Amino acid sequence: MSTQRQKAEDVGDSGLRLGGGAFAGLSGVGILAVFMAQNTDDVTVHFLVWDFACPVWLLILGAAVLGGLIWFAIGLVRTRRRRKERRQERRSGR
């Protein structure tokens, strides 16, 4: 029996299961969507030497995307650092 078949049988008829991280992420996206839908007024933004009018929902979306990119970048740095440390441990252990 193939490994994929075994995994499919282990899952059974329960279908797709969401992990805690996926559930939290989808919940966060839902809450963000509701928050953006409720904040549609235009505001004037003053940033350094620029002034511009922008809907609040667009600012919220931009902040969320920027925060997500920063979070992703930090995760990449941590992963690389851990791999490097593990590689050094393996080399020094031999």
KADA-V796808 format. One record per residue. N is the residue number from 1. PSI is psi in degrees with one decimal (none if undefined). OMEGA is omega in radians with two decimals (NA if undefined). Layout:
n->N psi->PSI omega->OMEGA
n->N psi->PSI omega->OMEGA
This chain:
n->1 psi->135.2 omega->-3.09
n->2 psi->159.5 omega->-3.12
n->3 psi->-38.8 omega->-3.14
n->4 psi->-37.5 omega->3.12
n->5 psi->-41.5 omega->3.12
n->6 psi->-44.4 omega->3.13
n->7 psi->-41.1 omega->3.14
n->8 psi->-39.2 omega->3.14
n->9 psi->-34.7 omega->3.11
n->10 psi->-38.4 omega->3.14
n->11 psi->-36.7 omega->3.11
n->12 psi->-146.7 omega->-3.10
n->13 psi->9.2 omega->-3.08
n->14 psi->-19.1 omega->3.10
n->15 psi->-150.8 omega->-3.08
n->16 psi->131.3 omega->3.10
n->17 psi->138.5 omega->3.10
n->18 psi->133.4 omega->3.05
n->19 psi->174.5 omega->-3.13
n->20 psi->-41.1 omega->-3.14
n->21 psi->-41.9 omega->3.13
n->22 psi->-41.7 omega->3.12
n->23 psi->-43.9 omega->3.12
n->24 psi->-41.5 omega->3.12
n->25 psi->-45.7 omega->3.12
n->26 psi->-37.4 omega->3.09
n->27 psi->-42.7 omega->3.12
n->28 psi->-41.3 omega->3.12
n->29 psi->-39.6 omega->3.11
n->30 psi->-45.3 omega->3.12
n->31 psi->-40.9 omega->3.11
n->32 psi->-41.8 omega->3.13
n->33 psi->-42.6 omega->3.11
n->34 psi->-44.1 omega->-3.14
n->35 psi->-41.5 omega->3.13
n->36 psi->-39.1 omega->-3.13
n->37 psi->-29.6 omega->-3.12
n->38 psi->-12.7 omega->-3.09
n->39 psi->81.4 omega->-3.06
n->40 psi->0.9 omega->-3.12
n->41 psi->153.3 omega->3.05
n->42 psi->143.3 omega->3.07
n->43 psi->156.3 omega->3.05
n->44 psi->126.4 omega->-3.11
n->45 psi->130.3 omega->3.07
n->46 psi->112.2 omega->-3.14
n->47 psi->113.9 omega->-3.08
n->48 psi->-108.5 omega->-3.11
n->49 psi->0.0 omega->-3.09
n->50 psi->143.0 omega->2.99
n->51 psi->129.9 omega->3.11
n->52 psi->153.5 omega->3.09
n->53 psi->140.0 omega->-3.06
n->54 psi->143.7 omega->3.06
n->55 psi->144.9 omega->-3.11
n->56 psi->-37.7 omega->-3.12
n->57 psi->-33.3 omega->3.14
n->58 psi->-37.0 omega->3.06
n->59 psi->-40.4 omega->3.12
n->60 psi->-45.6 omega->3.13
n->61 psi->-44.8 omega->3.13
n->62 psi->-42.2 omega->3.12
n->63 psi->-39.6 omega->3.14
n->64 psi->-42.9 omega->3.13
n->65 psi->-44.4 omega->3.12
n->66 psi->-43.6 omega->3.10
n->67 psi->-40.6 omega->3.10
n->68 psi->-40.9 omega->3.11
n->69 psi->-40.5 omega->3.11
n->70 psi->-43.5 omega->3.12
n->71 psi->-43.5 omega->3.13
n->72 psi->-44.2 omega->-3.14
n->73 psi->-41.3 omega->3.10
n->74 psi->-40.1 omega->3.10
n->75 psi->-40.6 omega->3.10
n->76 psi->-42.3 omega->3.14
n->77 psi->-44.3 omega->3.13
n->78 psi->-42.2 omega->3.13
n->79 psi->-45.0 omega->3.12
n->80 psi->-42.7 omega->-3.14
n->81 psi->-43.6 omega->3.14
n->82 psi->-42.0 omega->3.11
n->83 psi->-42.7 omega->3.14
n->84 psi->-43.6 omega->3.12
n->85 psi->-43.0 omega->3.13
n->86 psi->-40.6 omega->3.11
n->87 psi->-43.3 omega->3.13
n->88 psi->-38.1 omega->3.10
n->89 psi->-42.4 omega->3.13
n->90 psi->-41.8 omega->-3.13
n->91 psi->-39.9 omega->-3.11
n->92 psi->-24.3 omega->3.13
n->93 psi->-18.4 omega->-3.09
n->94 psi->none omega->NA
